[in-house]
Amino acid sequence: MIFLVEATERTPKVEFNNATNELVLEGICIPELTHDFFKPIIAFVHEAGDNNATKQFTLTVKLHFFNTGSARYILELMKNIQKLKEKGIDVKYKWYYSEDDEDIEEAGRSYAFILDETFEMIPIKV
């Protein structure tokens, strides 16, 4: 399965790595049409869940900034990824944050709490 959305000045790069079954969101996330941006990503997650060869799925988030509208859809994306567990898929979350960015770090911890999941919290030295 191939999935790639190139980054713009308002949207992150979104890429699925077939070798590791890892979906990576990286950059800044302030799309004008948030629903339209996230809709194909969420659809891709559903497709990945229907793929019988998928045994694990990792969501890696390396966002430097995201707006409130994106925060809602990031949670929706995570909830859809969480549903993959019902299909026997091992789900992991990796959350990267600049070591001096308490807001992004706290956002990751909040998502982990809301989902009742363990996130690998990874500080990036600036």
TORBAKE-15604 format. One line per 8 residues: their letters; for each residue y, z, x of N, C-alpha, C, O. Coordinates in pm, whole numbers, plus 50000, padded with zeros to 5 digits. Atoms other than C-alpha are relative to their C-alpha. Example, Ala and Ser with C-alpha at 12.3 -4.5 7.8 and 13.67 -1.06 7.14 Angstrom:
AS	49881:50000:50089:49550:50780:51230:50120:50000:50090:50118:50066:50194 | 49881:49994:49918:49894:50714:51367:50109:50073:49923:50220:50090:49974
REM end
This chain:
MIFLVEAT	49882:50000:50085:50000:50000:50000:50123:50000:50089:50131:50073:50188 | 49876:50010:49924:50341:49908:50129:50115:50040:49909:50124:49997:49794 | 49880:49964:50073:50665:50067:50019:50110:50024:50101:50095:50106:50192 | 49888:49986:49908:50997:50033:50197:50131:49972:49927:50146:49868:49862 | 49863:50018:50048:51357:50079:50089:50089:50027:50120:50089:50137:50174 | 49911:49983:49885:51610:50023:50365:50118:50090:49963:50163:50090:49849 | 49886:49910:50020:51889:50276:50404:50128:49920:49981:50145:49811:50035 | 49863:50052:50014:52243:50202:50293:50093:50117:50033:50047:50225:50071
ERTPKVEF	49909:49888:49973:52555:50410:50339:49994:50106:49890:50046:50216:49907 | 50010:49905:50111:52474:50579:50005:49857:50042:49967:49835:50134:49888 | 50140:49970:50032:52093:50584:50000:49916:50014:50126:49945:49951:50228 | 50084:49979:49882:51820:50700:50236:49899:49886:50018:49871:49809:49926 | 50116:50086:49976:51551:50494:50398:49881:50071:49937:49863:50191:49955 | 50121:49945:50061:51231:50545:50201:49886:49911:50045:49886:49790:50019 | 50109:50080:49944:50911:50436:50369:49868:50074:49986:49859:50194:50009 | 50134:49945:50007:50542:50489:50310:49921:49950:50119:49913:49830:50143
NNATNELV	50082:50032:49883:50323:50500:50620:49854:50001:49956:49798:50107:49926 | 50140:50011:50045:49975:50372:50528:49904:50077:50089:49806:50134:50040 | 50092:49935:49906:49814:50517:50840:49991:50150:49977:49885:50210:49992 | 49997:49855:50018:49921:50874:50760:50012:50042:49854:50010:50161:49823 | 49975:49971:50143:49970:50848:50381:50120:50092:49984:50115:50192:49912 | 49879:49919:49998:50320:50983:50435:50117:49921:49943:50145:49809:49986 | 49879:50058:50058:50624:50905:50222:50118:50074:50061:50129:50196:50050 | 49887:49940:49928:50944:50965:50421:50130:49958:49934:50155:49840:49911
LEGICIPE	49864:50023:50047:51295:50999:50279:50091:50047:50113:50083:50163:50155 | 49919:49963:49884:51553:50994:50558:50140:49942:49988:50158:49822:49966 | 49862:50043:50001:51931:50980:50560:50084:50080:49903:50070:50201:49890 | 49909:49940:50098:52193:51049:50298:49962:49947:49862:49922:49832:49849 | 50045:50042:50133:52124:51038:49925:50107:50030:49896:50110:50138:49836 | 49895:49989:50102:52423:50981:49699:50012:49867:49924:50120:49809:49918 | 49995:50129:50069:52329:50672:49497:50088:50006:49876:50099:50110:49811 | 49918:50007:50121:52560:50559:49220:49913:50007:49875:49949:50073:49778
LTHDFFKP	50092:50002:50113:52269:50497:48986:49872:50072:50043:49773:50008:50082 | 50107:49917:49948:52036:50783:49074:49865:49967:49937:49765:49954:50007 | 50125:50031:50070:51774:50705:48810:49941:49868:50052:49822:49859:50079 | 50047:50131:49953:51753:50342:48921:49948:50006:50143:49855:49932:50178 | 50047:49987:49862:51712:50447:49284:49863:50067:50006:49775:50020:50078 | 50123:49922:49991:51433:50700:49224:49885:49944:49916:49769:49974:49945 | 50104:50052:50089:51244:50513:48949:49887:49929:50076:49771:49961:50052 | 50111:50067:49930:51049:50280:49185:49925:50092:50097:49807:50070:50124
IIAFVHEA	50067:49906:49909:50974:50568:49424:49899:50082:49921:49786:50102:49966 | 50090:49922:50085:50823:50776:49145:49885:49912:49950:49771:49957:49943 | 50106:50093:50042:50631:50470:49020:49900:49979:50114:49780:49969:50090 | 50088:50016:49885:50493:50425:49371:49907:50120:50014:49789:50102:50045 | 50083:49880:49991:50368:50785:49373:49887:49994:49897:49774:50031:49927 | 50104:50015:50103:50182:50718:49046:49895:49900:50046:49775:49923:50029 | 50092:50103:49949:50029:50406:49201:49912:50057:50111:49792:50029:50116 | 50076:49937:49891:49923:50605:49509:49893:50092:49942:49782:50100:49996
GDNNATKQ	50097:49911:50063:49751:50855:49282:49885:49926:49935:49775:49980:49922 | 50105:50081:50062:49557:50576:49115:49912:49931:50104:49808:49873:50071 | 50075:50062:49891:49436:50451:49454:49888:50096:50043:49915:50200:50101 | 50114:49912:49972:49088:50599:49496:49981:50029:50148:49913:50125:50184 | 50017:49980:49856:49111:50567:49876:50091:50111:50053:50069:50162:50163 | 49906:49898:49954:49398:50818:49897:49938:50139:49989:49902:50184:49880 | 50058:49865:49997:49264:51158:50003:50107:50106:50029:50089:50223:49998 | 49891:49907:49973:49591:51312:50119:50132:49925:49984:50137:49802:49994
FTLTVKLH	49867:50057:50019:49961:51256:50060:50101:50100:50052:50099:50217:50014 | 49896:49914:49944:50254:51396:50256:50136:49945:49962:50163:49826:49976 | 49860:50035:50022:50616:51395:50147:50080:50064:50112:50078:50186:50130 | 49915:49953:49892:50851:51423:50443:50144:49970:49963:50181:49855:49938 | 49860:50014:50038:51217:51484:50364:50087:50033:50120:50080:50141:50177 | 49907:49986:49888:51480:51433:50633:50139:49959:49952:50203:49871:50010 | 49870:50034:50058:51794:51422:50422:50109:50087:50062:50095:50209:50074 | 49886:49929:49942:52127:51515:50580:50093:50053:49891:50163:50153:49909
FFNTGSAR	49913:49962:50112:52305:51535:50246:49946:49933:49875:49899:49820:49880 | 50031:50063:50129:52228:51476:49879:50084:50068:49894:50118:50186:49904 | 49915:49948:50106:52431:51518:49564:49917:50065:49890:49794:50063:49894 | 50067:49926:50107:52348:51712:49250:49907:49911:49920:49796:49952:49885 | 50086:50092:50074:52212:51411:49066:49872:49968:50076:49764:49961:50017 | 50118:50026:49918:51979:51335:49353:49909:50121:50006:49787:50107:50009 | 50080:49877:49994:51867:51698:49368:49902:50006:49883:49787:50045:49900 | 50085:50000:50120:51730:51666:49015:49884:49903:50016:49771:49935:49981
YILELMKN	50104:50101:49985:51539:51348:49098:49907:50030:50117:49790:49990:50114 | 50088:49958:49891:51407:51487:49426:49896:50097:49944:49778:50088:49978 | 50093:49906:50063:51254:51770:49222:49900:49924:49911:49781:49954:49913 | 50090:50079:50084:51113:51519:48973:49897:49926:50085:49779:49920:50050 | 50091:50068:49908:50964:51320:49262:49894:50097:50049:49775:50065:50051 | 50094:49898:49950:50806:51638:49401:49902:50044:49893:49784:50066:49922 | 50090:49962:50110:50663:51732:49062:49895:49892:49978:49779:49922:49948 | 50096:50110:50014:50502:51388:49039:49901:49998:50116:49784:49967:50098
IQKLKEKG	50090:49991:49885:50360:51428:49388:49904:50117:49981:49786:50106:50014 | 50083:49883:50025:50230:51771:49291:49884:49966:49905:49775:50022:49917 | 50104:50041:50096:50034:51606:49006:49884:49928:50069:49775:49917:50012 | 50108:50068:49928:49832:51418:49269:49885:50097:50029:49771:50054:50045 | 50103:49899:49976:49644:51744:49328:49892:49995:49891:49775:50021:49917 | 50094:50007:50112:49485:51700:48983:49897:49890:50022:49790:49892:49961 | 50090:50111:49970:49323:51385:49122:49922:50025:50129:49856:49935:50181 | 50075:49964:49881:49178:51570:49420:50066:49961:50131:50001:49961:50236
IDVKYKWY	49927:50041:49880:49445:51458:49667:50065:50122:50062:50130:50201:49993 | 49937:49891:49924:49556:51704:49936:50147:49965:50020:50179:49864:50082 | 49856:50026:49996:49936:51726:49909:50067:50094:50099:50040:50214:50101 | 49924:49920:49904:50167:51844:50187:50148:49961:49991:50182:49848:49957 | 49856:50022:49999:50544:51880:50211:50056:50040:50136:50024:50148:50187 | 49929:49969:49876:50754:51865:50528:50149:49987:49971:50194:49884:49920 | 49855:49999:50028:51123:51956:50503:50075:50021:50131:50066:50128:50192 | 49921:49993:49878:51350:51883:50800:50143:50036:49965:50197:49994:49862
YSEDDEDI	49861:49961:50020:51694:52038:50831:50063:50029:50136:49996:50076:50227 | 49927:49964:49879:51959:52074:51101:50003:50151:50008:50030:50218:49908 | 50010:49855:49988:51927:52425:51239:50128:50072:49962:50127:50193:49935 | 49873:49938:50040:52293:52487:51157:50041:49965:49857:50153:49993:49816 | 49969:50040:50138:52274:52349:50800:49924:50088:49902:49813:50056:49861 | 50064:49904:50090:52196:52644:50576:49979:49944:49860:49883:49982:49792 | 50012:50056:50135:52250:52442:50257:49873:49917:49986:49799:49933:49889 | 50118:50085:50006:51979:52185:50332:49874:50086:50018:49773:50064:49951
EEAGRSYA	50114:49910:49982:51745:52458:50459:49970:50075:49870:49855:50081:49827 | 50018:49925:50124:51800:52663:50143:49948:49910:49887:49868:49954:49805 | 50049:50094:50102:51743:52355:49925:49849:49983:50014:49776:49985:49914 | 50143:50013:49978:51401:52308:50084:49924:50123:49955:49818:50113:49893 | 50065:49874:50040:51314:52673:50032:50001:50015:49847:49906:50067:49789 | 49992:49993:50146:51430:52650:49670:49897:49909:49934:49829:49949:49839 | 50102:50091:50055:51213:52346:49601:49861:50060:50016:49780:50055:49923 | 50131:49939:49976:50914:52524:49757:49975:50111:49898:49864:50124:49845
FILDETFE	50012:49890:50095:50979:52826:49533:49977:49948:49858:49889:49995:49787 | 50011:50056:50136:51025:52620:49215:49861:49942:49978:49802:49960:49872 | 50129:50066:50012:50706:52425:49281:49883:50094:50029:49767:50060:50005 | 50103:49906:49955:50517:52732:49407:49908:49932:50101:49785:49939:50091 | 50071:50073:49894:50417:52526:49711:50044:50052:50136:50149:50115:50148 | 49963:49967:49862:50418:52585:50084:50059:49875:50063:49994:49770:50068 | 49936:50110:49929:50662:52362:50267:49999:50032:50149:50021:50146:50189 | 49983:49983:49856:50651:52310:50640:50149:49979:50026:50200:49867:50016
MIPIKV	49856:50005:49977:51013:52392:50724:50022:49973:50150:49981:50051:50236 | 49988:50046:49863:51114:52207:51041:50147:49989:50039:50216:49897:49996 | 49859:50008:49955:51451:52283:51207:50017:49892:50105:49930:49871:50190 | 49965:50102:49902:51615:52004:51404:50115:50054:50084:50217:50094:50029 | 49894:49953:49910:51819:52106:51706:50111:49895:50004:50085:49776:50017 | 49886:50092:50002:52167:51957:51696:50069:50001:50136:50168:49930:50155
REM end
